[in-house]
Amino acid sequence: MPAVSLRLPDEVFNRLEDLAKLTGRSKTFYMIKAITDHIDDLEDLFLAEQRLINARAGKSKTHTLDEVERNLAWLIKIDDEAQKDLAKLLSDIWNLNMQYSVTCETWANIH
């Protein structure tokens, strides 16, 4: 396993050291845990920021929710009840995506 040198603020180092002593685990264990637990979120945030930048620059094609629903319903040819379920699912996904985009935009504006 490769080694990494890391400088931590005193407060973070002290908290890490206290946690390691209290639990009997190594500081390395908790540093690896913190990174592995949060790297997915950081990758998702980076990807969302890049997609937002590309969308604003006109480098990526976007679709309205109505377009997506219409195209999927036509391709799948499912019954009315299933179309309603699919529309609800797509709406939920759309809303989550919009919330995530707003979060990324807010984060980008503060940093």
Stockholm file with secondary structure:
# STOCKHOLM 1.0

chainA/1-111         MPAVSLRLPDEVFNRLEDLAKLTGRSKTFYMIKAITDHIDDLEDLFLAEQRLINARAGKSKTHTLDEVERNLAWLIKIDDEAQKDLAKLLSDIWNLNMQYSVTCETWANIH
#=GR chainA/1-111 SS CCCCCCCCCHHHHHHHHHHHHHHTCCHHHHHHHHHHHHHHHHHHHHHHHHHHHHHHTTCSCCCCHHHHHHHHHHHHCCCHHHHHHHHHHHHHHHHHHHHHHHHHHHHHHHC
#=GC SS_cons         CCCCCCCCCHHHHHHHHHHHHHHTCCHHHHHHHHHHHHHHHHHHHHHHHHHHHHHHTTCSCCCCHHHHHHHHHHHHCCCHHHHHHHHHHHHHHHHHHHHHHHHHHHHHHHC
//
